[in-house]
Amino acid sequence: MTTGNHSSITEFILLGLSADPHIQALLFVLFLMIYLLTLLGNLLIILVIHTDSNLHTPMYFFLSHLSFQDLFYSSVTVPKMLENLLSQRKVISVEGCMAQVFFVFATTGIEACLLSVMAYDRYAAICHPLLYRQVMRKQLCVRLVWGSWVVAFLDALINILLALDLDFCEVQTIHHYSCELPSLFPLSCSDVSTNAAMLLSSALLHAIGTCLLIFFSYTRIVSTILSISSTTGRSKAFSTCSSHLTAVILFYGSAILRYLMPTSGSSLELILSIQYSVITPLVNPLIYSLKNKEVKGAVKRTLGKYLHYCTG
């Protein structure tokens, strides 16, 4: 078999979600609507949090950054997916593919880190309410957010530098709608054992590190809530965590499975990728607005001010 490096292979073919033109047209409309709603929902959350003084707390500071991250996250893959759904030649350059691999990896890591930071915030608020303001100072919150971005980008950088050394065979077809690191391994003529080991280590470190923080935070949270004698108090404490816990389950359930399962181009892989990279950024604003009275109230006030401004 002929082998080559990046200079001999200039592009990859993305098979996408379907080869049927009629289904592709329907998928284009569906994912365009999802993308626009994702942009609208997350921009609204960011606007509401920054304009409503009642939401200037650590919890909503982290939520605004999660919404910004979700905007970034969905924009890494969905625009290219939409382009390919309308194109006859569903291709992506090697450079574009590597860039997409890097940003998919980085944004996945950022999401995981931010969700674990938000779990720690809920632990501090519920388990140590009297010390909460003292513990979750603005300076610490900013450092936690920056730390999430730095750790995730460094992890992605290490993996993409290893991927840049791969030689690719004549087969250029990726059984996916976007470039993800596991999808490149079957296309390589090089020994990918080092890359696979590094990917597995990164996935396990992110999964174990962030999941452990979330697990221990919620273990203490549940223990504290169950010790509250008032039913109303327990209900209120649980309600402040339910939105975050729902977001954690949606993201981690699909992302961990996707990065730990062997690459086969199966429908399950596509569904898991869509779940954590397309659906999660869409539903996060809905989860936090529909299940949170403070956010719902702030959204109503913000929209009321906007409508009053437009009609006045």
C-alpha positions in Angstrom: 0.0 0.0 0.0 1.3 3.5 -0.9 1.9 5.8 2.0 2.2 9.5 2.1 2.5 12.4 4.3 0.3 15.5 4.7 1.7 17.1 1.5 0.4 14.2 -0.7 -3.0 14.1 0.9 -4.6 17.5 0.6 -8.2 16.8 1.7 -10.5 14.3 3.4 -14.0 13.3 2.4 -16.7 13.6 5.1 -19.4 11.1 4.5 -21.7 12.9 6.9 -25.0 11.7 8.2 -26.7 10.5 5.0 -26.1 10.0 1.3 -29.7 10.6 0.3 -30.2 14.1 -1.1 -33.7 14.4 0.2 -32.7 13.4 3.7 -29.7 15.8 3.4 -32.1 18.7 2.7 -34.2 17.8 5.7 -31.1 17.5 7.9 -29.9 20.9 6.7 -33.1 22.6 7.8 -33.1 20.7 11.1 -29.5 21.5 12.0 -29.8 25.1 10.7 -32.7 25.6 13.1 -30.8 23.9 15.9 -27.7 26.1 15.3 -29.7 29.3 15.2 -31.6 28.4 18.4 -28.3 27.5 20.0 -26.9 30.9 19.2 -30.1 32.7 20.3 -30.4 30.8 23.6 -26.8 31.1 24.7 -26.5 34.8 23.6 -29.7 35.5 25.6 -28.3 33.8 28.7 -25.1 35.8 28.4 -27.0 39.1 27.9 -29.4 38.4 30.8 -26.6 37.5 33.2 -24.5 40.6 32.4 -27.4 43.1 32.4 -29.3 41.8 35.5 -27.6 42.7 38.8 -29.5 40.0 40.6 -27.5 37.4 38.7 -24.1 38.8 39.5 -23.1 35.8 41.6 -20.4 33.1 41.1 -23.0 30.5 39.9 -24.2 32.8 37.1 -20.7 34.0 36.3 -19.8 30.3 35.5 -23.1 29.9 33.7 -22.3 32.8 31.4 -18.9 31.3 30.6 -20.6 27.9 29.9 -23.0 29.6 27.5 -20.0 31.4 25.7 -18.3 28.0 25.5 -21.4 26.4 24.1 -21.5 29.1 21.4 -17.9 28.3 20.5 -18.5 24.6 20.8 -21.4 24.4 18.3 -19.6 26.8 15.9 -16.6 24.4 15.6 -18.6 21.7 13.8 -22.1 22.8 12.8 -21.3 25.4 10.1 -19.1 22.9 8.2 -21.8 20.2 8.6 -24.4 22.6 7.1 -22.0 23.5 4.2 -21.4 19.8 3.4 -25.1 19.0 3.5 -25.6 21.4 0.6 -22.4 20.4 -1.3 -21.8 17.8 -4.0 -18.2 17.4 -2.8 -18.2 16.9 0.9 -14.6 17.6 1.6 -12.4 19.3 4.1 -8.7 20.2 3.7 -6.1 18.4 5.8 -5.3 21.7 7.5 -9.0 22.4 8.2 -9.5 18.9 9.5 -6.6 19.3 11.9 -7.8 22.7 13.1 -11.3 21.1 13.7 -9.8 18.2 15.6 -7.9 20.7 17.8 -10.9 22.8 18.6 -13.3 19.9 19.1 -10.9 18.4 21.5 -10.3 21.7 23.3 -14.0 22.7 23.6 -14.9 19.2 24.9 -12.2 19.6 27.6 -13.4 23.2 28.5 -17.0 22.0 28.8 -15.9 19.2 31.2 -13.8 21.5 33.3 -16.5 24.2 33.6 -19.1 21.6 34.6 -16.8 20.4 37.4 -16.1 23.9 38.5 -19.8 24.6 38.7 -20.2 21.4 40.8 -17.6 22.8 43.2 -19.5 26.1 43.3 -22.8 24.3 44.3 -20.9 22.4 46.9 -19.5 25.6 48.5 -23.0 27.3 48.3 -24.9 24.4 49.9 -22.4 22.8 52.3 -20.7 26.1 53.5 -23.3 28.8 52.9 -21.9 31.2 55.6 -18.4 31.0 54.0 -19.6 31.0 50.4 -18.9 34.6 49.5 -15.5 34.4 51.2 -14.6 31.1 49.4 -15.9 31.9 46.0 -14.3 35.3 45.6 -14.4 36.9 42.1 -10.6 36.5 41.8 -10.9 32.7 42.4 -13.8 32.4 39.9 -11.8 34.1 37.2 -8.9 31.9 37.8 -11.0 28.7 37.7 -12.5 29.8 34.3 -9.0 30.7 32.9 -7.6 27.4 34.3 -10.4 25.4 32.5 -9.4 27.0 29.2 -5.7 26.7 29.7 -5.8 23.0 30.7 -8.1 22.1 27.9 -6.1 23.9 25.2 -2.8 22.5 26.5 -4.3 19.0 26.4 -5.6 19.6 22.8 -2.2 21.0 21.7 -0.3 17.9 22.9 -2.7 15.6 21.0 -2.7 17.7 17.8 1.1 18.0 17.7 1.3 14.2 17.8 -1.4 14.0 15.1 0.5 16.3 12.8 3.2 13.6 12.5 0.8 11.0 11.1 1.2 9.8 7.6 -2.1 9.2 5.7 -2.9 6.4 3.3 -4.8 6.6 0.0 -8.1 6.1 1.8 -9.3 9.6 2.6 -12.9 8.9 3.7 -14.0 9.8 7.2 -17.2 8.1 8.3 -18.4 11.2 10.2 -19.8 14.7 9.8 -16.7 16.3 11.3 -13.1 15.7 12.1 -12.5 14.1 15.5 -9.2 12.6 16.5 -10.4 8.9 16.8 -11.7 9.1 13.2 -8.2 9.9 11.8 -6.5 6.8 13.2 -8.0 4.3 10.7 -6.8 6.6 7.9 -3.2 6.6 9.0 -0.4 4.4 7.6 1.7 5.3 10.7 1.9 3.6 14.0 -0.9 5.3 16.0 -0.3 3.5 19.2 1.4 6.6 20.8 -1.5 8.8 19.6 -4.1 6.3 20.8 -2.4 6.0 24.2 -2.2 9.8 24.6 -5.9 10.2 23.6 -6.9 7.5 26.1 -4.8 9.1 28.8 -6.3 12.6 28.0 -9.9 11.2 28.0 -9.4 9.3 31.2 -7.7 12.2 33.0 -10.5 14.6 31.9 -13.2 12.0 32.7 -11.7 10.8 36.0 -10.4 14.2 37.2 -13.6 16.2 36.5 -16.0 13.3 37.3 -14.3 12.7 40.7 -14.7 16.4 41.6 -18.4 16.3 40.5 -19.0 13.0 42.3 -17.4 14.2 45.6 -19.1 17.5 45.4 -22.5 15.9 44.9 -21.9 13.3 47.6 -21.4 16.1 50.1 -24.3 18.1 48.7 -26.7 15.2 49.0 -25.5 14.5 52.5 -26.0 18.1 53.5 -29.4 18.4 51.9 -30.7 15.2 53.5 -29.7 16.6 56.9 -31.9 19.7 56.4 -35.1 19.2 58.5 -37.3 21.5 56.5 -39.0 20.0 53.4 -39.0 23.4 51.8 -35.3 23.9 52.5 -34.5 20.5 51.0 -36.6 21.2 47.9 -35.0 24.6 47.4 -31.5 23.1 47.8 -32.2 20.3 45.3 -33.7 22.8 42.8 -30.4 24.8 42.7 -28.5 21.6 41.7 -31.0 19.9 39.3 -30.2 22.1 36.3 -26.4 21.5 36.6 -26.9 17.8 37.3 -29.0 17.4 34.1 -26.4 19.2 32.0 -23.6 16.9 33.5 -25.5 13.7 32.7 -26.3 14.8 29.1 -22.7 15.8 28.3 -20.6 13.2 30.2 -22.9 10.3 29.2 -22.2 10.8 25.5 -18.7 12.4 25.5 -17.0 9.7 27.6 -18.5 6.9 25.6 -17.5 8.5 22.3 -13.9 9.0 23.2 -13.4 5.6 24.9 -15.2 3.4 22.3 -13.2 2.1 19.3 -13.8 3.9 16.0 -16.0 2.0 13.7 -18.0 4.6 11.8 -21.2 3.3 13.4 -24.5 5.1 13.8 -23.9 5.1 17.6 -20.7 7.1 17.2 -22.6 9.7 15.1 -25.4 9.9 17.6 -23.1 10.3 20.6 -21.1 13.1 18.8 -24.3 14.9 17.9 -25.5 14.6 21.5 -22.5 16.3 23.1 -21.4 18.7 20.3 -24.8 19.8 18.9 -27.6 18.9 21.3 -25.9 19.8 24.6 -25.2 23.4 23.6 -28.8 23.7 22.4 -30.5 22.4 25.6 -28.1 23.9 28.2 -29.9 27.4 28.0 -33.3 25.6 28.1 -32.3 23.5 31.1 -31.0 26.5 33.1 -33.8 28.9 32.2 -36.8 26.5 32.5 -35.6 24.9 35.8 -34.4 28.2 37.4 -36.8 30.8 38.7 -34.1 33.5 38.9 -33.1 33.1 35.3 -36.7 32.9 34.1 -37.4 36.1 36.0 -34.4 37.9 34.6 -35.2 36.8 31.1 -38.7 38.3 31.5 -37.3 41.5 32.8 -34.7 41.8 30.1 -37.3 41.1 27.3 -39.7 43.5 29.0 -37.1 46.3 28.9 -36.2 45.5 25.3 -39.9 45.6 24.2 -40.5 48.8 26.2 -37.5 50.3 24.5 -38.6 49.2 21.0 -42.2 50.4 21.5 -41.2 53.6 23.3 
